[in-house]
Amino acid sequence: MAYGELYKKEDNTELKETLFHQICKVIEDADIEDSVREQIPEFIDIIVDNGVPEYMLSLLAEGKHVDLFCDGCTEAPCCNLNDPIAVTWRDVQRLAKGYGISNKKVIKKYLDYHAHPDYPGIKYKIKSVTPCQWNDPETFRCTIYDIRPNVCRAYPITPAKKGESNFNMGVASYCNVAFNMMKQELLVWIVRENLKATHPKEFAAVQEKIDAMTPSKEELMEMPQLQRWKILSEVNEQMGKLLEEAIIPHE
């Protein structure tokens, strides 16, 4: 199933039910407190209402955990259905360096001219994208992954349009990224709440440290979006490390 379809419905009941059944499969045999299991529907309501966690967008933008976020995807629809796939001049230079040819040869062989009114930095588009000329038809893997264009690196995050300051995340009907991010966030919540229930003193000590290093909600919202994403990502990573250090020795 392409879970992006669930986001196209006005009623999010099916989205929440699907998240619930998926996460129950994951933790079916896990040592999770009953009190935490009972809270899962409440966690789901909060996560769905809040939308995709910003710190995970930072991870995606940095190219981390791509296999996890794209889990369940088949035949790389984002590579083979989107038209145009935009290319900047910096992308041209990266491709030229990777292929060991001139910028002009990259443009002539692989690209068409494409000026986008909302994105002044875009000058070209990939010549053949249905399917993409760089997507292996048997493995559905990118054959130029290390030198792929920026738009491919960030998808489904899209850059701010002219006159806007924020990046956006689109949810295509065929894309599983948003669903997988929420599923992962739900799992994080369950693990943390379970640690809180089983090791309350250690958890409280870690939470106090995290609160001390985390800017207030008001301060976060005043930051540039990318800076906020980075801080949230670092805080979540640090919390995981602190919890591991505080709790594992007590097992």
MOUR-V142241 format. One record per pair of residues at least 4 apart in sequence whose ideal C-beta (glycine too) atoms are under 6 Angstrom apart, sorted by the first residue. I is the first residue (numbers start at 1). J is the second residue. Records with the same first field share a line. If there is no record, write none. Layout:
I = J ; J
This chain:
2 = 174
3 = 176 ; 179
4 = 171 ; 172 ; 173 ; 174 ; 175
5 = 173
6 = 14 ; 15
7 = 171
8 = 173
12 = 16 ; 48
16 = 44 ; 48
19 = 44
20 = 44
22 = 183
23 = 186
27 = 32
32 = 36 ; 37 ; 194
33 = 194 ; 197
36 = 193 ; 194 ; 197
39 = 43
43 = 186 ; 189
44 = 48
47 = 182 ; 185 ; 186
52 = 169 ; 178 ; 181
53 = 185
54 = 229 ; 232
55 = 232 ; 233 ; 236
56 = 181
57 = 229
58 = 229 ; 230 ; 233
59 = 64 ; 65 ; 233
60 = 69
61 = 154 ; 157
65 = 69
66 = 70
69 = 177 ; 180
71 = 180
72 = 176
73 = 176
75 = 140
76 = 80 ; 135 ; 140
77 = 81 ; 174
78 = 155
79 = 132 ; 135
80 = 131 ; 132 ; 135
83 = 129 ; 130
84 = 114 ; 125
85 = 126 ; 129
86 = 122 ; 125 ; 151
87 = 91 ; 111 ; 124 ; 149
88 = 121 ; 122
89 = 123
91 = 149 ; 150
92 = 103 ; 106
94 = 147
95 = 106 ; 147
96 = 101 ; 103 ; 106
98 = 147
101 = 105
105 = 109
106 = 110
107 = 111
110 = 127
111 = 124 ; 127
112 = 125 ; 127
114 = 124 ; 125
116 = 122
118 = 161 ; 162
128 = 133
131 = 135
134 = 142 ; 143 ; 144
136 = 141 ; 143
142 = 148
144 = 148
148 = 152
156 = 169 ; 170 ; 175 ; 177
157 = 167 ; 169
158 = 168 ; 170
159 = 167
160 = 164 ; 165 ; 166 ; 167
166 = 225
171 = 178
176 = 180
195 = 199 ; 203 ; 243 ; 247
196 = 203
199 = 203 ; 247
202 = 246 ; 247
206 = 242 ; 243 ; 246
210 = 214 ; 239
214 = 235
215 = 219 ; 220
220 = 228
223 = 227 ; 228
243 = 247
244 = 248
